[in-house]
């Protein structure tokens, strides 16, 4: 079992986490083998290394999408993680 912390510094974490952590729930549902924890400006992933790497890649794509378009919907997150 591995653990990885991803720092969200370049954008407002609330915009990435979603209203009521809705985007974190979407990520958690897609990566059900991982424990996904959002606190402050950190997303912590706990689970198997390969799954963590895949999820981290998707989270980075979500952040890049937000930077590029200055908005992020639940549908955008679903499209990126699926």
Secondary structure as GFF3:
##gff-version 3
##sequence-region A 1 82
A	DSSP	beta_strand	2	7	.	.	.	ID=ss1
A	DSSP	alpha_helix	13	17	.	.	.	ID=ss2
A	DSSP	three_ten_helix	19	21	.	.	.	ID=ss3
A	DSSP	alpha_helix	22	30	.	.	.	ID=ss4
A	DSSP	beta_strand	35	39	.	.	.	ID=ss5
A	DSSP	beta_strand	42	47	.	.	.	ID=ss6
A	DSSP	alpha_helix	49	69	.	.	.	ID=ss7
A	DSSP	alpha_helix	74	81	.	.	.	ID=ss8
###
